[in-house]
Amino acid sequence: MLGRFLQKDAVAAITALDLPDTVKRHCVEVIWKGYTVIPGAIPAEQCASLIRDFRAFEQRNEEIFAANRNKDGHYPRIVNLHMAFPQLIDLFTKNTLHLAVSDALFGGRTSLYTSLFYETGSQQPIHRDTPVFCTRPEYLYFGNTVYLEAANDENGCLEVIEGGHLTGELDRELLATEHYGALEKVTAQDDAMWVTYQAGVVQRCDNRGLKTTRLHVQPGDTLIWHPQLPHGGSPIRDKSKTRFSLVMHTTPEGVPVYHQDAFFRPNMAYSETAGWAYRDVDGRKIVDQQGISFGHVNDYPLTAFR
Ligand SMILES: O=C(O)CCC(=O)C(=O)O
């Protein structure tokens, strides 16, 4: 059955599997703490060489990159860059221990849905990802980061509210009805609804005395976080610094992903079959995304890149 990590007896179910202890330990951390860090999952030399390759890719496509630099010379997050710069896909398909942990938790084969390539820390406020990665059945999703450079308080790292995934779900239909007046009016994307939900999550964590932890990591470290883990990006002390990393959004193969319209209407039926095509890469399935976007604003077809 899919969603092993969501079962009541998830820890017992994982412990009973015929898997190396390291895999089981990382699985149990995701279930109990809401995240796990796999140290050195990708060799540090491969991370350094990927950054060099990215710089060469950037030069080949200077016109596109120049149009997307901010005043500090950095890019906003780049959505699905792995489709145009396929060396990034190795961080998914060849991340053996990470995939073993993820497959065991899902109870099925992990597939890559979308990615975010970060050149710098995100400085995002604390949030759960589930409103924008709402699967059917629900919560069959992981956020994952592979760090290509060390991340810390200087260049911005991930902040997590450990245990915040265990505080339960808010009454989403009530929130949506208060916001829209009627469930029929819920839209797929709505910043105000997002902010209301995330504020409720953080309030609940505060009420329980849960604390925020900053995760300092090294190049090659790979993180998996629970779909309901409240997390964000810490402030960046030195804005000149890069923090190359790839966030990968994963689901079990064939599971569809919806957005806020499905999330705030958990009782509404949506198809449980993904409507998109997959590519097979190194024996793993990745969704055949058709475009790249800088900061979800400037969109480019794959054919725009050399
Ligand atoms: O890595 C970060 O700075 C935060 C990433 C994040 O919160 C996200 O991609 O949802």
The ligand as an ORCA input file, in Angstrom:
! r2SCAN-3c Opt
* xyz 0 1
  O      16.042     26.057      0.950
  C      15.407     27.028      1.327
  O      15.921     28.117      1.566
  C      13.916     26.900      1.517
  C      13.299     26.018      0.509
  C      11.826     25.909      0.681
  O      11.269     26.269      1.686
  C      11.022     25.349     -0.364
  O      11.537     25.188     -1.501
  O       9.825     25.054     -0.094
*
